[in-house]
Amino acid sequence: MTEHAKARHVLIIEDEILIAFEVEALLAEQGFTSFDIADSPGDALALALANPPDLITADYRIVGGTGVEAVEAIQRQLGSIPVVYVTGNSDLVQDRLRPIVGKPISPRILAEACAQALMA
């Protein structure tokens, strides 16, 4: 188990299911044990309210909106939750969102970003 293994549940906000499964597999290797996958802001909020996550990963562009909108809606309801943005559109978010993991995903960079988010 890694140093942040106490954070068990992850909400993955991603509309490309293969990428969502990749993120899930990489996070499972880091010791996370349960996952929900949402492809839209509405689904993300519903899943987060039903099972509050210890960590959120979010793509920028998703079905019906953005991961940023989804995260903001979740945090309005549940308070601050560590977030890692996993996106191919890092140029659109790099000035205001951290940590960011670009696509294609590097397992090492994802692990470092999760550790950074969980320590913040």
N, C-alpha and C positions, 0 to 999 in steps of 0.2 A: 504494500500500500504506500501511496505517496503521502507527503506532508499534508495535503489537503483532502485526504480520504474521508474526513469527517463530513465534508460536503458530498452528499450522496445523490441527490436528485437533480437532473438537468432538464431544462426546457430548451429544445433545439428549434429555433424559428428559421425554417428553410423550406423553400418551395420546390427544390430539386431533391427528390427522395433519395437518389443515390448519394448525393453529397451529405444529406442528413444521416444516412446510415454510416457513411465514412466518419463523420464527426462522432457519432455514437460509439463506433468501434474504437476510435482513438481515445475517447474519454473513458470508456470501459477499461482500457489498458492502464489508465491513470488511477483507477480505483473507484470511479463513479459507478453506482449500482442500478439506478433506474432512470428512465428517460421518457419524455413525451416529445412528440414532434408535431409542430404546427406549421401550416403553410400560409396563414393569413393573420392579420392583427386580431380579428375576432376570435379565431380558434386559439391563438396564443393566450389571450386574456382568459378565455373560458378554461383552458387547461391549467393555467397558473392559479386561478382561483380554486379549482378543484383539487389541485395538488401543488402547493407552493414550492417553487424550485429553490435550490441552494445556489444554482448558477444558471445563467441564461447564455446561450450562444444565439446570435441573430445575424442573418443576412441583411443586406440593405434593401434590395428589391425583392419583394415577395408578392403573392397574390393579393390584390386589393389594397396595396399600400406599401409601407416600408417596415423593416424591423425596428427602426427607431421609433415609429409610431406605436408599434406593439409594446416595446419596452417601456415607453413613457406611460401607456395606459396601465400596464401591469404595476409599475412603480407607484402610480397614483393610488392604486387600490391596496398594495401590499407593502409599500415602503421600499427602501433601497435593497436591491438584490445585485450581486456581482454579475457583470455582463462582459462578454467577449464578442466583438463583432467579427464574423467570418464572412468575407465578401470579396467578390471580384471587382467591386466598385469602391475600393479603398480611397481612390482619389476624391470621391464625393464626400467622404466622412472623416478623413484623416485629421482635419484641423479641429474637429470638435468631439471626436469619440476615441477613446482609448480603453483597453488595448484592441488592436485590430490585427487580424490574421488574414492575409491575402489568399486567394485561390490561384493555383492549386495549393492545397493545405500541406504545410510542413508539420509532421508530428511534433518535432522539437519546438517549433514556434508556437503551436497550439498549446503545448504543455506549459511553456513559459508564460504565455498570455493568461492562461487559467490561474496559474500560481499568482501572477501579478494582480489579477482581478480579485481573487479571494483574500489577498493581503490588504487591499485598499480599504 
